[in-house]
Amino acid sequence: MVTLTMGGSGKIVIRVREVRGQCPIFTPGDTITIDGAELDMKATDAYCVWASASFLPYLVAARYGVPADEIGLGTAPTQPYVVQCLDPGPPLTPGGTVVFEIRRE
């Protein structure tokens, strides 16, 4: 059963947890901040449109407080969502994959 937190407001912060391989955009600790429907450029360190495909589908669930363990993106209800970039990294590509944590603030 999915439990919702009413309101659907607040900021969503996406933090780079780990970079596996080489990423030309992100370094660990970088954040992306989404406020409502806007990308908060002042609070965002870097952004990659290709990597956004990995976290965009989960922003509405995060906004409404759906626990990570209820949608398979974590092992505990209070854990942030954990997703990764679509680039598989070495040896399949010259780039690298980025692991993101998604939290509602």
C-alpha positions in Angstrom: 0.0 0.0 0.0 1.4 3.4 -1.0 1.1 6.1 1.7 0.9 9.7 0.6 1.9 12.8 2.5 -0.6 15.5 1.5 0.4 18.8 0.0 2.8 17.9 -2.7 4.9 21.0 -2.1 8.4 21.7 -1.1 11.7 21.4 -2.8 13.1 18.2 -4.3 16.9 17.9 -3.9 18.8 15.4 -6.0 22.3 14.7 -4.7 25.1 12.9 -6.5 26.0 10.1 -4.2 28.6 8.4 -6.3 30.3 8.6 -9.8 31.4 5.2 -11.2 33.9 5.8 -14.0 34.3 9.3 -15.5 31.5 11.8 -15.7 32.2 15.1 -17.4 29.2 16.8 -15.6 28.9 15.6 -12.0 31.1 15.1 -9.0 30.1 13.5 -5.7 28.1 15.9 -3.6 26.7 18.0 -6.4 23.0 18.8 -6.1 20.1 19.6 -8.3 17.3 21.5 -6.7 13.8 21.6 -8.1 11.3 24.1 -6.6 7.8 23.4 -7.8 8.1 23.1 -11.6 11.3 25.1 -11.8 14.9 24.1 -11.8 16.5 26.3 -9.1 19.7 27.3 -10.9 21.2 29.2 -7.9 20.9 26.0 -5.8 22.0 23.6 -8.6 25.6 22.7 -9.1 25.3 20.9 -12.4 22.6 19.4 -14.7 22.6 16.8 -17.4 19.6 16.3 -19.6 20.6 12.7 -20.3 20.9 11.8 -16.6 17.6 13.5 -15.8 15.9 10.7 -17.6 16.8 8.5 -14.6 15.2 10.7 -12.0 12.3 12.6 -13.7 9.8 9.7 -13.5 10.1 9.8 -9.7 9.7 13.5 -8.9 6.0 13.5 -8.5 6.2 10.5 -6.1 8.9 12.3 -4.1 6.8 15.5 -4.0 3.9 13.6 -2.5 6.0 11.7 0.0 5.7 8.1 -1.3 8.2 6.1 0.7 11.3 4.8 -1.2 10.7 1.2 -0.1 7.1 1.2 -1.4 8.3 1.9 -4.9 11.4 -0.2 -5.0 13.9 2.7 -4.8 15.1 2.0 -1.2 15.0 -0.5 1.6 13.4 1.8 4.3 10.6 4.3 4.3 12.8 7.2 5.4 15.6 6.4 3.0 16.0 8.7 0.0 15.2 7.4 -3.4 18.3 5.9 -5.1 18.5 5.9 -8.9 21.4 5.9 -11.4 22.2 7.5 -14.7 21.6 5.6 -17.9 25.2 5.5 -19.0 26.6 2.1 -17.9 30.2 3.3 -18.0 33.3 1.2 -18.6 33.9 -1.2 -20.2 30.7 -0.6 -22.2 31.1 3.2 -22.7 33.9 5.7 -22.1 31.8 7.7 -19.6 30.5 6.7 -16.3 27.3 6.2 -14.3 26.1 8.5 -11.6 24.2 7.4 -8.5 21.6 9.9 -7.3 19.7 10.3 -4.0 16.3 12.1 -4.3 14.8 13.8 -1.2 11.9 16.0 -0.6 12.7 19.0 1.7 
